[in-house]
Amino acid sequence: MYSVGDKVLFTFIGREQNGVVTENLTGGKFKVKGDNGTKYTIFGKEPVIRNGSKVEKPLGVIIKKL
């Protein structure tokens, strides 16, 4: 999916930003350093509801690789 060093377009609290993936975490999450220097922990894609489990909307999601 995404690798460390990939440049990505992502959203955080509804705002689109550019950044670089700095770490690959478990559970489909990534650490991304935004162009403004802030570090974010975000999902690689929108979580899917399975077996009726309630999933909260994530604060941030990677939109695409640049």
C-alpha positions in Angstrom: 0.0 0.0 0.0 2.2 2.9 1.2 5.9 2.8 2.2 8.1 4.9 4.3 9.3 7.9 2.3 6.2 8.0 0.0 4.8 11.5 -0.6 1.0 11.5 0.0 -2.0 13.7 0.0 -4.1 13.2 3.1 -6.9 14.8 5.1 -6.8 15.7 8.8 -10.0 17.0 10.3 -11.4 17.7 6.8 -8.4 19.7 5.6 -6.3 18.4 2.7 -2.5 18.4 3.2 0.7 17.0 1.7 3.2 15.0 3.6 5.6 12.1 3.8 5.0 8.7 5.4 7.5 8.3 8.2 6.3 5.1 9.8 4.1 2.1 9.0 2.0 1.1 12.0 -0.3 -2.0 12.6 -4.0 -1.9 11.9 -3.7 0.0 8.6 -2.4 3.2 10.3 0.6 5.4 9.3 2.6 8.2 10.8 2.8 11.1 8.3 4.9 14.2 8.7 3.0 17.1 7.0 4.7 19.8 5.0 4.2 22.2 7.9 6.3 19.9 10.2 3.4 18.4 12.2 3.3 14.7 12.7 0.0 12.8 12.3 -1.2 9.3 12.9 -3.8 8.5 10.2 -5.4 5.6 8.4 -4.3 4.3 5.0 -8.0 4.2 4.0 -11.5 4.6 5.5 -12.2 1.9 8.0 -14.9 -0.6 7.0 -17.8 -1.6 9.3 -17.8 -5.4 9.8 -20.3 -7.6 11.6 -22.2 -4.5 12.8 -19.3 -3.2 14.8 -19.5 0.6 15.2 -16.4 2.3 13.8 -15.8 6.0 14.5 -14.9 8.3 11.7 -11.1 8.7 11.7 -9.5 12.1 12.1 -7.2 11.5 9.1 -7.1 9.4 6.0 -4.5 9.1 3.2 -6.2 10.1 -0.1 -3.5 9.1 -2.6 0.2 8.8 -3.3 1.8 11.7 -5.0 
